[in-house]
Amino acid sequence: MQSSLTMYSNSENLKLLSVNEMINQIKKAQWRKEPYKFQNWANWLHRMSPYVGKIKPGMAHWLIKIASKEGETILDPFSGIGTIPLEADLQGRIGIGVDLNPYAYSISRAKFERASMEEHIKWLDSINMDISKVSLDKCSPFMKKFYHPDTLKEIILLRDLMIKEKKHFLLGCLLGIIHGHRPGHLSAVTSLVIPFNPKTKPEYKKVIPRLKAKIKRMYSDGFSTKTKSKAFHADARNLPLADGSVDLVISSPPYFDTLDYVNDNRLRLEFLGYDYNKKEKLKVDLIQNKEDYLEEMRKVGIELKRVIKNKGLCIFILGDLHRGKTRINTANEVMKIYEMLGFKTHGTVEDAMPTNKCIPSNYKRSKMDRIILMTNG
């Protein structure tokens, strides 16, 4: 794995480009070329924890490099686990991440808690792991089937202490190993991203050694302990930002009626205190429902119009929606709404997605992301 210094040594600013020049650069899709196309490219912090539908770090890297300069403030109003704000931060920009999903926010916030690795390890070494008084009464049957009871008690003990003492980085690392299929994960064998029913019987797994190993991986490439970047647990329709405080927006908004950001993260949300009722309410609050998606994206546009500087850039990566044999160009629908709000569209770049080789031929269909470049006036 490359060191952070080597990884970003060639990411100096391109000369300040016009929007048309940006479009031409984006068409080159450098993120599909070596070394950016590889899954393990990018700083280890990007792999703190998984998330459905997240933008790849290589793509975030190139969009930031092409469209911004050092010192600028880049907002992602749908930041998920913070890929864009983190990549902005690593390139000398100020990354601002906003997300309403508490799991996504927890991971984004963790990436900007910049203590030393030694400080995190020292805190873990100070913990008395006496689980004799830890109760599992509040844990659902769904949660219990993934863990040996003693493993689950250790997780609960650490989780509660981390929340109480605001150890955000450690909580993010813990959420990252809560479930998966590798020896370093704490659950019985299941998917790393979506917690399907376990494939094996839960065995006891000691938590702290696995958590320490996770922390050390996060520091493998190094990063500055100083940052101006931030994460907010907030709604893109009501941004906690001042008027004209953002130089540009780069974001991959929620996919139109395609991904379920609550159910797909249901186990990690449960560890954060989201029971069935809270998760159902969260589904309503998030922008992911086909009935009101475009109207809610309009409300987001009103807020972005307020916080982006005059003539500031807004870049959206939006996936097409498939309904049976019908393909809906989501980017075109959002673009029309934003033009009515006063945004000016400069161009759209198509970015075809590779077909999943695991899907039978009869069910294969081409997938398309479209990158829209707009300016605020």
N, C-alpha and C positions, 0 to 999 in steps of 0.2 A: 504493500500500500504506500502511495506517495505521502510524503510529509506535507503539512499544510503549506509550508513555505514553497516547496516545489510545485504543489498543486496550483497555487495562485500566482506564481512568478510571471506567467505570461498573460495575466488578466489585466494589464494596464488599460486605462481608458482608450477606447477608440477615439478619434477626433470627434468633436461634437457634431452629430449627424443631423441632417434634415430628416423630416418624417419619411420622405420618399427613399432616402438612402437607408434609413432604418428598415423599411419594408424590403428593400433589396438584400440587405444583410440577413434578415430573418428568413427569407426564401432559401438561403443556403443551408438552413437547418443543421448548423454545426453540432447540435446536440445528438444528431444521429451518426456522428462520426467518432472515431477513436480520439481520445480515450473517454469522451463524454457519454458514449452510448452504453458503456458497461454499467451494470447494476451497482458495482462497488466503487464507482467513481464518486468523488466528493468527500468532504470532511466527515469523519465518523459521527459527528453530532447529528447529521441528517438521519442516521439510522437508530436514533434513540428509541423510537416506537413506531409501529406501522399504522397506516390509515388508508381507508379505501379511497380510490380515485385521486390520490395526491399527484401533483405535478412532479416530474423527475428533476432532481437537482441539476442535471446537465442542462435541461431546458431553461430552468430558472436562471442559471448562471449566465447563459448567453443572452437572454432577453434583458437582464439587468446590465450586462456589459454593453450591449448595443444601444440601449435606450436611456442610459443615465450616466452621470459622472460622480466622482467621489464627493462625499459630503452631502449629497442630496438625500431627501427624505422620500422613501418609497413605501407606500401603503398597500397592503393586501387586505381588503375588507372581508375576505373569505379565506383566511390564512391556514385553516386546517391545523396541522401540526407544525406550521411555521417554516416550511421549506423556502418560500420566497423571502420573508424577512431575515431568516438566518443567512441565506446566500447573499442578500444585500449587505448584511453586517460584515460578512467575511470579505466582501469586496470594498470595504471602506465607505459604504453608505449607511444611512440610518434606516433600519428596517422597522416598520410598524405593522404588527399583526393583530387582526381583530377576528374573533370567532365566537359564536354563541354556544357551540358545543363544549361542555365543560371538560371532556376528555381531550379534545383538540387543544383547547386553551391551556390545559395543564402541561402538555408537552411543549408547546410554544414558550410558555413562561419558563419552563425548566431550562431551555436552551440559552436563556439570557441571564440565568443566575450564575455569575462567573466567579465562584470561589475556586481555590486551588484543589487539585485532586487530593492532596494530603489532608486538607481540612475535612473533606467528605469522609475519607477513610477513618480519620481520627474520631469523628462523630459516631460512626458506626461501631468503632471499637469501644466506645463509652457506654453502649447500650447493654442493659441487663436483660438478656433474652429469657426471662422467667415467664413462661406461658401458662402457668398453673391457674392464673386468675382470668385468663382470656376466655370470653364466652363466644360461642358461635351461634347463639340463639337468633341473632338478627341476620344471619347469613341465609340466603334462600336455598332451597333444594337444588336449584340450577347451579349456583356457585359451588355448593359442597361436592357435587359429583366430579369436579375437576381436580380436587386436591385431597391429599392425605390430611386428616384433621390437624395434625401437629404442624404441617406446612402452612395450612390456612391460618392457624393461630399465630404463627410467626409473622405472616404477611399482615394480619390485622394489627398486631402489636406495633410493627414498624410503620405501617400506614398512618395509624393514629398519632404516633409521635412526630412523624414528618409533617402532618397537617398542623399539629399543635405548634411546632417549632418553626414552621414555614421553611422547611427544607425542600424547596421546589425541585431542585435538580435531582435530588435523591428520589423523590416521589415519581418524577418522570422516568427515571431509570427503572424503578420498581414496576411501573405500569408496562414498561417495555418488555419485561420478562415474565409477566403474569401468566401468559399462556403461549403455547407454541409447540414445536415438534423437536427441538434440539435439547441436548442435556442441560444447557444453561437456563432453560425455561422451567418454571415452577409447577406447571400443571401436568396432568396426564397428557399423552400425545394428542394434539389437536392442531388446527390451523393457527398460524401465527397472526393472521389478520382477523378472520371471523371465527368465533369460538363454536365450531361444530361439536356435536357430541363426542366425548373423548374416545379414542380408539383402544386405549389400554386402561388397566386398573391403576388408580392413583397410588404412587409410592411416595414415601417420605423423602423430601428434598430440603436440605438445610438452606435457608434463604440468604443469610449474610455472605457466605463465600461466593454464591452466584451473583449477588448484587455487587460485590467488590470487583468481580471479573467484568461485569457490565460497565462499571464506572471507568475502569482502566481502558476498556475499548473506546469509550467516548473521548478519552484524552489522547488517543493514539496519534492523531494528526496535529494536535495542539491548536490553540486559539487564544486570542487576547482576553485577559481577565477584565478588560475595560470595555464598556459598550454603552452607547446611547440608545440602542435599539430596545423596543418594548413590545410586550404582548398585552392585549386587553381582552377580558371576558365581556364582550359587548355585542350589540346588534348592529349590523351594517346599515340598518335603516335609521339608526340613531347613534352616530359615531361620536365618541368622546374626544373629539379633536376640534381645534379652533378653525375658524374660517381661513381659507387660503394657506393652510399650514403644511400642505403636502405638495411636493414637486411633481410626483407622478404616481399613478396606480398601475400595478401589475398584478393580475389575479386570474385564477381559474375558478369562476363561480360554481356553485352547486350544479350538477348535471340535471337537466330538466327531466324529472320523473324517471330517473334511471337508477340512482344509488340511494340506499337507505343508510344515512349517517348515524342513525340511532341503533337500529337492530344489529347492524354489522359491527358495532362497537359495544354491544350490550354488556359483556362481562366486565370490561374496563370501566364502563359507566357505573355498573353496580358497585365496584370497589370505591367509587367516588361518591357513593350515597344515593345513586339514582335507582330507586325501586321501580316497579312496573308503572305506577301512576305518574311518577316524575318523568319517566321515559316517554310515556304517551303524551304528556304535555309538551315535552321538548320536540316531539315530532311535529306538533302543531305550530310551534314557534319557529322552527327552522324553515328555510326556503327550499323546499324539495317536493312540493305538491303540485301536480299538473294543473289543478283547478285555478290556482292563484299565482303561479310562478311568475308570469310576465308582469302582473300588477305589483308583486313584491319587488321584482327587479327594477321597476319604475321608481319605487320609493327609495331604493338604494341609489339610483341615479341622481335623485334630488339631493341626497346627502353628499355624493361624490362631487356634484357640481359646486357645492358649498365649500368643501375642504380642499379641492385641487386648485392650485394657483391658476390665474388667468393664462390661457394658452398651454396649460400643463397637459401632459399626455395621460391617456388611460388605455391600457392594453388588457384585453380580455381574451382568455383561451376558453372557447365554448365547444362542447361536443354536440353533434347532431342527435336528434331524438328519433328513434325508430318506433313506429306503431304499425305492426304487421309489415306490409310491403311498402308502407309510406315512410319517407324520410323527411323530417322537419329540420330545416336549417335554423337552429336556435340562434346562431350568431346574427342572422339577418333579422330575426324577430326582435332581438334585444337592440340591435343597431337602429332600427326604425323608431323605437321608443326613445332612445337616447338622443337621437337627432331632434325629436320634438321637444326635448328638454334644453336644447341649445348646444349639444355636443356636435362636433364636426367630424365626420368619418373620412379618413385618408386612405384606407385600404384594408383588405382582408387577405390573409395568407392561409391557404389550405395546408393542413398537416395530416396526411393520411396515417392512420394507426395500423401497425402490423396485425394481420389476422392471427388469432389464437390457434396454434397448431393442435391444441387438445380438443377443439370443437369439431364434431363430425362435419363432413363436407356439406351435407344437406342443410346444416344450420349456420354455415359460415355466411357472414355478410361484412362488407367493407365498413370501416368506422372512420369517421372524419372529425378531427378537431379543426376549428377555424380560429385564427388569431386576428382580432380586430384592433386596429389602431385608430383612436379618436383623440381629439383635443378638446379641452374645455373652452369652447368659443373659437 
